Amino acid sequence: MELYRVILAKSNLAALPQAERSLFLLLGHASNEINVLSKLILMVMRKDAPPSEIANNVEAGQVCVLLRVLVGQLHEAWELFRKRVQANRPLHDKYIPRLDADGVAALNNLNRHRRRESPHQHPQQGRFPLLRRRRSYRAELSGGGRH
């Protein structure tokens, strides 16, 4: 992965048309949220053996909750990009041709994948069965010691 550092002065940002300025700020915000959630998931996941099955179940639950939020955020970011860039012909024509070969391939892959889904399918209920909302929850507590 290559990182690009973009230095954008306040005057340059103010000179952009309103639609582009708000798009850049919204995309930057979405990117920051996705990065924070991804790093938080990596931090919560245990690398060694859990001290107990209860701790393992709690940590797994935390990861599932964070994954749900991340999937929702990815979906929102995609919708933002789709509605504000791909559906806006002037922005599309200005920025999509600037993508490198990897960017074009990734965008084509995303577009192919998203076309296969039905338009009413929500990411948390369609393609991700492990993240579906449960109708009931059952808590299992076990442990040694006195009762």
C-alpha positions in Angstrom: 0.0 0.0 0.0 1.3 3.4 -0.9 0.5 6.4 1.3 0.1 9.8 -0.2 0.4 13.0 1.7 -1.8 15.7 0.5 -1.2 19.2 1.8 -4.2 21.4 1.2 -4.0 25.0 2.3 -7.2 26.6 3.6 -7.1 29.0 0.7 -6.9 26.1 -1.8 -9.8 24.4 -0.1 -11.9 27.6 -0.1 -11.2 28.0 -3.8 -12.8 24.7 -4.6 -16.5 24.6 -5.7 -18.8 23.9 -2.8 -19.7 20.4 -4.1 -16.0 19.3 -4.3 -15.1 20.9 -1.0 -17.9 19.1 0.9 -17.1 15.9 -0.9 -13.4 16.0 0.1 -14.3 16.7 3.7 -16.9 13.9 3.8 -14.6 11.4 2.2 -11.8 12.4 4.6 -14.1 11.9 7.5 -15.3 8.5 6.2 -11.7 7.4 5.7 -10.7 8.4 9.2 -13.7 6.5 10.7 -12.9 3.4 8.7 -9.2 3.5 9.7 -10.1 4.0 13.4 -12.6 1.1 13.4 -10.1 -1.2 11.5 -7.4 -0.4 14.0 -9.7 -0.8 17.0 -10.8 -4.3 15.7 -7.1 -5.3 15.4 -6.4 -4.1 18.9 -9.4 -6.0 20.4 -8.6 -9.3 18.7 -6.5 -11.5 21.0 -3.2 -12.8 19.7 -2.7 -15.4 22.5 -5.0 -17.9 24.1 -7.8 -16.3 26.2 -7.7 -16.7 29.9 -11.1 -18.3 29.9 -14.0 -19.2 27.6 -16.0 -16.3 29.0 -13.3 -13.9 28.1 -13.1 -15.4 24.7 -16.9 -15.0 24.2 -16.8 -11.4 25.4 -14.0 -10.5 23.1 -15.6 -12.3 20.2 -18.8 -10.3 20.9 -16.9 -7.0 21.0 -15.3 -7.8 17.6 -18.7 -8.7 16.1 -20.1 -5.4 17.3 -17.2 -3.4 15.9 -17.4 -5.4 12.6 -21.0 -4.5 12.3 -20.2 -0.8 12.7 -17.3 -1.1 10.2 -19.5 -2.8 7.6 -22.1 -0.1 8.0 -19.5 2.6 7.7 -18.1 1.0 4.6 -21.5 0.8 3.1 -22.1 4.5 3.9 -18.8 5.5 2.4 -19.6 3.5 -0.8 -23.0 5.2 -1.1 -21.3 8.6 -0.6 -18.8 7.9 -3.3 -21.5 6.4 -5.6 -23.9 9.3 -5.2 -21.5 12.2 -5.1 -18.8 11.0 -7.6 -20.1 8.3 -9.8 -23.5 9.8 -10.3 -22.1 13.4 -10.7 -20.8 13.5 -14.3 -18.6 16.6 -13.9 -16.9 15.2 -10.8 -16.7 11.7 -12.4 -15.0 13.1 -15.5 -12.6 15.2 -13.5 -11.4 12.6 -10.9 -12.0 9.0 -12.2 -9.5 9.4 -15.1 -6.8 10.3 -12.6 -6.9 6.9 -11.0 -3.9 4.7 -11.5 -4.3 1.1 -12.8 -4.8 -0.4 -9.3 -7.5 2.2 -8.6 -9.3 1.6 -11.8 -9.2 -2.2 -11.2 -10.5 -1.7 -7.6 -13.3 0.6 -8.7 -14.3 -1.9 -11.5 -14.3 -4.7 -9.0 -16.5 -2.7 -6.6 -18.9 -1.8 -9.3 -19.2 -5.4 -10.5 -19.7 -6.7 -6.9 -22.3 -4.0 -6.1 -24.3 -4.7 -9.3 -24.7 -8.4 -8.2 -26.5 -7.4 -5.1 -30.2 -6.6 -5.2 -30.9 -2.8 -4.7 -32.9 -3.4 -1.5 -30.3 -5.7 0.1 -28.7 -4.2 3.2 -25.1 -5.3 3.9 -25.9 -6.4 7.5 -28.8 -8.6 6.4 -27.8 -9.9 2.9 -24.2 -10.8 2.2 -23.0 -11.1 5.8 -25.1 -13.8 7.5 -22.8 -13.9 10.6 -23.6 -10.3 11.3 -27.4 -10.6 11.1 -29.3 -9.2 14.0 -30.5 -12.0 16.3 -34.0 -12.0 17.7 -32.9 -13.3 21.0 -29.7 -13.5 22.9 -28.7 -16.2 25.3 -26.0 -15.6 27.9 -23.9 -18.5 29.0 -21.9 -18.0 32.2 -19.7 -20.7 33.6 -17.0 -20.7 36.1 -15.6 -22.5 39.0 -15.9 -21.5 42.6 -18.5 -21.1 45.2 -22.1 -20.3 44.4 
